[in-house]
């Protein structure tokens, strides 16, 4: 009789769970092992269901924010370019003004092109289908090449660069092109948002990139999330995809990337 009563109560509770958003769990008043095991198993399924719902809602909200941000990012330069085109169509525009307006239009369209390229790159990285080219890679040389590539930009922006790359050769197995893209994205982020000082350090199989930045504006826990940016108004046309792409690429070459704040520096680490 107690078991039959429990089964009726379980069914009643399940009907409530199906029709309402609730975290209610099944309970039993008997000590029957089979009934207890049944409740435990159903409760585990309900827990997983709840986690799935929460994950879906979080992803859905993130998707909505992403659409809003992308729409704003694309609309702003387009609206500006259209406005200057309309002014160019007005009569009696001085030649020097025409040249100024054309330069502004070109900059706005270039900004839009950069946004689109970032979006396409992120989509391509997520949906990667080509085979990875795994081989033995000398990290020392890769770091030196990347620093040489960014040398002029860093110098023009007034960075003091401290490169701690040992003479002792460090080799890892990975896709060299993906490793290079990860480092490029990290240094692009430094050039865009860092200031004054950059340290690139290789210690074993760990690459550390540290730079000064406006740390009060940075949420380290979100720095690798898609579309995260410290510019809430998004006036600098930053999609916030560069570091998200770096994280995805790091995962694909079986590596870990992380960030922390230490000694007034933003430190990003890649463990290969």
N, C-alpha and C positions, 0 to 999 in steps of 0.2 A: 504493500500500500504506500509506504514511504517512497519507494522507487518510482511508482506511477505518479505520485504527487510531484516528485522532483522533475520528472520528464515533462509534465504539464507546465511547471514553472519555467523550465528551460525553454520550451517552445514559446511561452508567453514573452519571456525576456528577448528571445530572438526576433519576435515580431516587432517589439519596440525598437530594437537596434536597427532593423531593416527600414523602419519608417521615420526614425528620428536621428538627428546628429547627436550621438551620445557616446560616452566612454564606459557605459555600463558593462560590467563583467558578469559572467554566469557563476552562480553559487549552488551549492548542494547541501541538503540537510541530512543526507544519509552518509554512512561510512562505507558504502559499496564501492569497491575499488574500480569497477568498470565505469560507474557513473562519474566518479572523481576524475578518472583518466580522460573520460569524454569531455568533461567541463574544462580540464586543463588544456586539452588539444584545441578545443573551440576558442578558448580565451587567447591562446597563442596566435591563432588565425585572425582573431579580432584585433590583436595588437599590431600584427603586420598590416592589416587593412587600414588601421588608423595611421600608421606610419606612411603608407602609400598615399592616403588622402592628404596628409600634411605636406608631403613632398610635392604632390601634384599642385596643391594650392600655392606653395612657395614658388614652384617653377612657373605657374600661370601668372602670378603677380610679377615675377621677374620679367616674363615675356611681355606683359603689358607695359612695364616701365621701359623695357628695351625699345618697343615700338614707338612709345612717346618720345624717347630720347633721339632715336634715329630720325623720326619725322621732324623734330625740332632742328637737328643737326643738318638735315638736307634742306629744309625750308628756308633757314636763315640765309645761307649764301645765295640760294636761288632768288629769293625775294630782293636781296641787295643788288644782285647782278641785273635783274629786270628793272629795278628802279633807276640804275645808272644808264641802262640802255634807253629808257624812256627819256632821260635828260639829254642824252646824246641826240635824240630825234628832234629836240627843240631847236628853233631857229636862233641864229646869231650866237652860237657857242664858240668862244675863243679857241684857237688851235691848241693852246697850252692846256685848257680845260678838257678838251677832247682827249688829249694824250693821258691826262690824269685819270679821267673816267675809264678809259680803256684799260689802264693798268690795274685799277681797282676791280674791274670786271674780270680780268684775267686771274687776279689773286683769288677772287671768290670762286671762280670755276675750278681753279687748281685745288682749293680747299675741298670742294665737293668731290673732286676726283680722288683725293687722298682718302676721304671718308669711304667712298665706294670701294676703293682698293682694299682697305682694311676689312670691310665687311666680306668681300669676296675671299680674301685670304683666310679669314677665320672660318668661313663655311667650308673652304677647301681643306683646311687642316682637320676640322672635325670629321669630315667625310672622306678622309684619306683612304685611297684604294691601292696606290702603287706600293710596291715592295720596298722596305727599308734597305739601304745600302750599308749594312753593318760591316765595319772593318776596324782594324787597330788604328787609333788616332793619337797623335802627339798633342796633348793639350797645351803644352808650352808654346808651340808654334802657332796654334789656333788663336790663343790669347794675344800673342804678339801681332799677328796679322790683323785682328779686330781692332786693337788699339791704334795701329798704324792707319787703319781705315777711318777712324774717328778723330785722329790727331788734330787736324786743322779745325774741325768744328769745336772741339773741346778747347783748343787754344784761343779761338776767336771769342768764345764765351767766358774766357778768363778762368778756366779751371786749372788748379794745380793737380797734377796726376802723379800718384805714387803707385808704381807697378812692382809688385813683389812676386816675380816669377822666377823660381829657382833654375839654376843651370842643369840640375839633375832632371833627366827626361822622365815625364809622367805619361804613360800610355793607358788608354781605356778603349773598350770596344763599343762603338756607337756609330750612328750615321753622321759623318762630318758636316754635311750640308745642313742638317737639322740643328746640330750643336752651334754652328755658325749663326743660324737664324735666331736661335735663343739668345745668344750673346748680343747680336745686333739689336734685338728688341729691348734688351735690358739697357744697353748704352743709349739707345734712342730715348728711352724714358729718362735717363740721367740728363741728357742734353736738354730735354724739354722741361723737366721739373726740378733738376738739381741745381746746385750753385757752388761755386768756389773750389770745392775739393772732391776728388775722386780717388778711391783706392781699389786697385784690382789685385787680388791676392790668390795664389794657387798653393794649396796645402794638401798634399796627397791627391785624392780624387775629388776634392772640394774646391770649387771656384767661389770666391767671395767678391762681390761688387758693393762697395760702400761709398756713399756720397752725402754731402750736406743737402738739406732740403727744408722746406717749411713743415716741420714734423707735426705741428699742432693741427694741420689740415689733413693729415694722412691717417686713415684707419688701416693699420697693418693687416688686420684680420680679413679685410675685403679687397686688398690691393690686387689680388690675382683674379678677382671675379669679373665676369663679362660686364662691360659697359660701366665699370666703376671709374669714377673720376672725381678729383677733389674740386673741380670747377663745377659747382652745382648749377650755375647759370649756363654752362656749356658754351661760353663765349669764345673759347679758344679752339672750337671745332674738334675737340678731342673725343674720340669714340670710347676710350678706355679699353680698347681691345688688345693693345700691344702686349701687355703682361699676361692677359688671358691666353693669347696665342703662345707665348713663351711657356706657360705652364702646361698647356696641352701638348706641345712639342716635347717637353721634358718627360712627360708621361709616356709618350710614344717611344722614346729611347730608354725607357726603364730607369729613369732618373727622378730625383725629387728636387723641387724648387721651393724655397721658403723665404720669408722676410721677417725682420725684427728691427727694433730701434734700440741702439746701444751707443753710449757716449756721444749723444747728439748727432748720430749718423743713422741713415736708413741703410740697412745691410740686407742685401739679397744673396742667398747662397744656392748653389747648384751642386748637389751630390750625385756624381756620375757613377 
